[in-house]
Structures are given as C-alpha cells and as structure tokens.
Amino acid sequence: MLIDTHVHLDFGQFDDDRDAVLARAWQAGVGAIVTIGIDLDTSRAAVALAEEHERIFATVGFHPHDAKTADAAALVKLRELAGHPRVVAIGEIGLDFYRNYSPPDVQRRVFQEQLHMAAELGKPVVIHNRDAHADTIDILRRWVSESQPEPSAYRGVFHCFSGDPALAQSAIELGFYIGVDGPITYRNARKLPAIVKALPLDRLLVETDAPFLTPHPHRGKRNEPAYVRLVAEKIADLKNLPLAEIAQATTANAQALFQLDNP
C-alpha cells in the first residue's frame, strides 16, 4: 500500500473524470490520499472531498503565491476550517521567491501566522519552499524554538524537496520529512536522486503533486495519484530495496505524520 501525501484533487483538471482517477489510484495500490489546500476556496474544496471519501484527507492553508489574499478575516476563516476532523495538516504554506506572486514580506508574515496556527492546533505543516532555502529554515528554526509544536518528532514535510543535502539535513534535524515527487524519475535528474539515496528511509514520503510534476514515462501528460507508484519504484531502485519495503516505510511515515487511521 502507498499513500500519496500531496495531491490537488479539487483542481479543474480532474473535473471530467475525478471518480475514474480515484478508481485507478485504489487499483494501483494507493490506500489513502492527502489533498491539499492553497487558499480559502481550495481548502474548503479539499475538506469537502475528504468528507465524501473515507480514504481522502485534507490540509488547509494559504500557498505563498496566495499570501496576498490572506488578510486577518481570511485567516480567521482558515483557522475555523482547520479544526475540521478531516483536516490533518496546515498547508501548503511557505515561501516562493522564484515567482514572487505575493511580495516577500507578505509571504513571510502569512507563513509565520500559519505556523503559529498549526502549533496552537497541534497539527503538522506542509512546506512549500522554492528559491527561499535560508529564509524558510530560519523561520522554521525560530518556530520550533519559540512554539515547540507537537508532536515534536513529526512537525511536517518539505513538499517536493528541491534543496541541497545541507537543507535536507537541517529539515530532518528539525523533525521534518522529505517529500519526493515525479522529478526524481526524470532522465536528467542528478542532484535529487543522490540526495534521496542518502536519506534515511524513515524520513521519506511519496507524493505526486497531481495534476503537476508527472513522472516518467508519462511526463508531459496530466499527473494523477496512481502514478505515485512510479515515485516509490524509483526510490526502491536508488536504495536497492524491494518496492514493498519502500511502500511499508513511506506509508508508516505518512500515518505517523498525519495521524491517519490505518486505511
């Protein structure tokens, strides 16, 4: 069994065949899916999907691209939504200094406010970090030091990890998992496979980020949760381990982080 820990199931790319997408995922051995909010509307949609399907869980949050829309009233509404029993984390939150769709100072403020929300609610966080490695780690270090978020060993995941070995080590030392997506399967991938090969198996999660980041050999087409198996197979190949061992470990990691009942 595998758990796809990062999907955007509410996105319009799935409107025509969402049920078929889910059927293919279950058939491929996916036991559960975590669908991710990136603003207030998508967070509500994620919760609605989790209410409808017992094997789907939700996160709620403001992505750094949408930080400019997270005013005080919106954050109050998000906090109310975060208390829903099907919400397993606050996310996708963080910093993105590559696109800068929201001003960097706004991104930092909204990121910190959502981190404090997560600590107050006792929920882990799903971190988006692009071209903002130093700022992201600095903010997380202060958050851990000041807030002592629980559970201390499972504070969140660096979604779609794109940093270097030093960043991966810093993230693990702070109690975070490393999320691995389709790019690890790309033929021109070099840095990420080397990092994942060296990381301990008990700190890895598998993701698709569907409908984005489609793994090889489907690159160029829409991604979907069934393809998380391709990510797990690549990790198994890199670590010279059976796929079953990768599946067992990453599923246990996801269940521990998000406090999931055994699907």
C-alpha positions as CSV (number, residue, x, y, z in Angstrom):
1,M,0.0,0.0,0.0
2,L,1.1,3.6,-0.8
3,I,-0.1,6.9,0.5
4,D,0.0,9.9,-1.9
5,T,0.7,12.7,0.6
6,H,0.3,15.6,-1.8
7,V,-2.4,16.0,-4.4
8,H,-4.7,18.8,-5.6
9,L,-7.8,16.7,-6.3
10,D,-10.1,19.7,-6.4
11,F,-8.4,21.3,-9.4
12,G,-10.3,21.7,-12.6
13,Q,-8.0,19.2,-14.4
14,F,-9.9,16.4,-12.6
15,D,-13.4,17.8,-13.1
16,D,-14.3,15.5,-16.0
17,D,-13.0,12.2,-14.5
18,R,-12.3,12.6,-10.8
19,D,-14.1,9.3,-9.9
20,A,-12.1,7.4,-12.5
21,V,-8.9,8.9,-11.3
22,L,-9.6,7.7,-7.8
23,A,-10.6,4.3,-9.0
24,R,-7.2,4.0,-10.8
25,A,-5.4,5.1,-7.7
26,W,-7.1,2.4,-5.5
27,Q,-6.4,-0.2,-8.2
28,A,-2.8,0.8,-8.3
29,G,-2.4,0.2,-4.5
30,V,-2.9,3.7,-3.2
31,G,-4.5,3.3,0.2
32,A,-5.1,6.9,1.0
33,I,-4.6,10.4,-0.4
34,V,-4.0,13.8,1.2
35,T,-5.5,16.6,-0.9
36,I,-4.0,20.0,-0.4
37,G,-5.5,23.5,0.1
38,I,-3.7,26.5,-1.3
39,D,-6.2,29.3,-0.4
40,L,-9.6,29.5,1.3
41,D,-11.7,28.2,-1.6
42,T,-9.4,25.2,-2.4
43,S,-9.1,24.4,1.3
44,R,-12.9,24.2,1.6
45,A,-13.0,22.0,-1.5
46,A,-10.3,19.7,0.0
47,V,-12.4,19.3,3.1
48,A,-15.5,18.6,1.1
49,L,-13.6,15.8,-0.8
50,A,-12.4,14.4,2.5
51,E,-15.9,14.3,3.8
52,E,-17.1,12.5,0.7
53,H,-14.4,9.8,0.6
54,E,-13.2,7.9,3.6
55,R,-9.7,7.4,2.2
56,I,-9.1,11.1,1.4
57,F,-7.8,13.5,4.0
58,A,-7.4,17.3,3.7
59,T,-5.0,20.1,4.5
60,V,-5.9,23.8,4.6
61,G,-3.6,26.8,4.1
62,F,-2.5,29.7,2.0
63,H,0.2,29.0,-0.5
64,P,2.9,31.7,-0.8
65,H,1.5,32.6,-4.2
66,D,-1.8,33.4,-2.5
67,A,-0.4,35.0,0.6
68,K,-1.6,38.4,-0.6
69,T,-5.2,37.3,-0.2
70,A,-4.7,36.1,3.4
71,D,-5.9,39.1,5.4
72,A,-7.0,38.9,9.0
73,A,-10.6,37.8,8.2
74,A,-9.4,35.1,5.8
75,L,-7.0,33.7,8.4
76,V,-9.8,33.6,11.0
77,K,-11.9,31.6,8.5
78,L,-9.0,29.3,7.8
79,R,-8.5,28.6,11.5
80,E,-12.1,27.6,11.8
81,L,-11.8,25.3,8.8
82,A,-8.6,23.8,10.3
83,G,-10.5,22.4,13.2
84,H,-12.4,20.0,11.0
85,P,-11.7,16.4,11.9
86,R,-10.7,15.5,8.4
87,V,-8.0,18.2,8.3
88,V,-4.7,16.6,9.0
89,A,-2.2,19.5,8.5
90,I,-1.8,23.2,7.8
91,G,-0.5,23.6,4.2
92,E,0.5,24.2,1.6
93,I,2.4,27.1,3.3
94,G,5.9,28.6,2.9
95,L,7.9,30.9,0.7
96,D,8.4,31.1,-3.1
97,F,10.9,33.7,-4.1
98,Y,11.1,32.3,-7.7
99,R,7.7,33.5,-8.8
100,N,7.1,36.2,-6.1
101,Y,3.4,36.3,-6.9
102,S,3.0,37.8,-3.4
103,P,5.5,40.3,-2.0
104,P,8.3,38.5,0.0
105,D,7.4,40.4,3.2
106,V,3.8,39.4,2.9
107,Q,4.8,35.8,2.3
108,R,7.0,35.7,5.4
109,R,4.2,37.2,7.6
110,V,1.5,34.8,6.4
111,F,3.8,31.9,6.6
112,Q,4.6,32.7,10.3
113,E,1.0,33.3,11.1
114,Q,0.0,29.9,9.7
115,L,2.9,28.2,11.6
116,H,1.7,29.6,14.8
117,M,-1.8,28.4,13.9
118,A,-0.5,24.9,13.4
119,A,1.3,24.9,16.7
120,E,-1.8,26.1,18.5
121,L,-3.9,23.4,16.9
122,G,-1.3,20.6,17.3
123,K,-1.2,19.9,13.5
124,P,1.9,19.4,11.3
125,V,2.7,21.6,8.4
126,V,3.2,21.1,4.6
127,I,6.0,23.3,3.5
128,H,6.5,24.9,0.0
129,N,10.0,26.2,-0.5
130,R,11.3,27.5,-3.8
131,D,14.4,29.6,-4.0
132,A,14.0,30.6,-0.4
133,H,16.0,28.0,1.5
134,A,17.7,30.2,4.0
135,D,14.6,32.2,4.9
136,T,12.5,29.0,5.2
137,I,14.9,27.2,7.5
138,D,15.4,30.4,9.6
139,I,11.7,30.9,10.1
140,L,11.2,27.2,10.9
141,R,14.0,27.2,13.4
142,R,12.5,30.1,15.3
143,W,9.1,28.5,15.1
144,V,10.4,25.3,16.7
145,S,12.4,27.2,19.3
146,E,9.5,29.5,20.3
147,S,6.4,27.4,19.8
148,Q,7.6,23.9,20.5
149,P,5.0,22.5,18.1
150,E,3.8,19.0,18.9
151,P,4.4,16.2,18.2
152,S,8.0,17.2,18.3
153,A,9.3,14.3,16.2
154,Y,6.8,14.9,13.3
155,R,6.5,18.6,12.6
156,G,5.8,18.5,8.9
157,V,7.1,17.8,5.4
158,F,9.2,19.7,2.9
159,H,6.9,19.1,0.0
160,C,8.6,18.4,-3.4
161,F,12.0,18.8,-2.0
162,S,14.3,20.9,-4.2
163,G,17.2,21.8,-1.9
164,D,20.7,20.5,-1.3
165,P,22.0,17.9,1.2
166,A,22.6,20.6,3.8
167,L,18.9,21.7,3.6
168,A,17.7,18.1,3.8
169,Q,19.8,17.5,6.9
170,S,18.6,20.7,8.5
171,A,15.0,19.8,7.8
172,I,15.4,16.3,9.3
173,E,17.1,17.7,12.4
174,L,14.0,20.0,12.9
175,G,11.7,17.0,12.8
176,F,10.6,17.2,9.2
177,Y,10.0,14.6,6.5
178,I,11.2,15.0,2.9
179,G,8.5,14.7,0.2
180,V,9.6,13.1,-3.0
181,D,7.7,13.6,-6.3
182,G,7.9,12.9,-10.0
183,P,11.1,14.8,-10.8
184,I,13.1,12.0,-9.2
185,T,12.2,9.9,-12.2
186,Y,13.3,12.3,-14.8
187,R,16.1,11.2,-17.0
188,N,18.1,14.3,-16.5
189,A,17.7,14.2,-12.7
190,R,21.0,14.1,-10.8
191,K,21.0,16.0,-7.6
192,L,17.7,14.8,-6.2
193,P,18.3,11.1,-6.7
194,A,21.7,11.4,-5.0
195,I,20.1,13.2,-2.0
196,V,17.2,10.7,-1.7
197,K,19.6,7.7,-2.0
198,A,21.5,9.1,1.1
199,L,18.5,10.0,3.2
200,P,17.1,7.6,5.9
201,L,14.0,5.7,4.8
202,D,12.2,6.7,7.9
203,R,12.1,10.4,6.8
204,L,10.7,10.0,3.3
205,L,7.2,10.5,2.0
206,V,6.0,9.8,-1.6
207,E,3.9,12.4,-3.4
208,T,2.6,13.2,-6.9
209,D,1.6,16.9,-6.6
210,A,-1.0,15.9,-9.2
211,P,-2.0,17.3,-11.7
212,F,1.6,18.6,-11.9
213,L,5.1,17.1,-12.0
214,T,4.1,13.9,-13.8
215,P,6.7,11.2,-13.5
216,H,8.5,9.4,-16.4
217,P,7.3,7.8,-18.6
218,H,4.1,9.9,-18.5
219,R,5.9,13.2,-18.4
220,G,4.0,15.9,-20.5
221,K,0.6,14.5,-19.5
222,R,-1.6,15.2,-16.5
223,N,-0.4,13.6,-13.3
224,E,-2.6,11.6,-11.1
225,P,-2.3,9.7,-7.7
226,A,-1.9,6.2,-9.3
227,Y,1.5,7.4,-10.6
228,V,2.8,7.7,-7.0
229,R,3.9,4.1,-7.5
230,L,6.4,5.2,-10.1
231,V,8.0,7.5,-7.5
232,A,8.2,4.7,-5.0
233,E,9.7,2.3,-7.6
234,K,12.4,4.9,-8.3
235,I,13.2,5.2,-4.6
236,A,13.4,1.4,-4.4
237,D,15.8,1.3,-7.3
238,L,18.0,4.0,-5.8
239,K,18.2,2.3,-2.4
240,N,18.4,-1.2,-3.9
241,L,15.4,-2.3,-1.8
242,P,12.1,-4.1,-2.6
243,L,9.2,-1.9,-3.5
244,A,7.2,-3.5,-0.7
245,E,9.8,-2.2,1.8
246,I,9.5,1.3,0.4
247,A,5.8,1.2,0.5
248,Q,5.7,-0.1,4.0
249,A,8.1,2.6,5.3
250,T,6.6,5.6,3.5
251,T,3.1,4.5,4.5
252,A,4.1,4.3,8.1
253,N,5.8,7.7,7.9
254,A,2.6,9.2,6.4
255,Q,0.4,7.6,9.1
256,A,2.7,8.9,11.8
257,L,2.9,12.4,10.5
258,F,-0.7,13.0,9.7
259,Q,-2.1,10.7,12.4
260,L,-4.1,8.7,9.9
261,D,-6.1,5.7,10.9
262,N,-4.9,2.6,9.0
263,P,-6.7,2.9,5.6
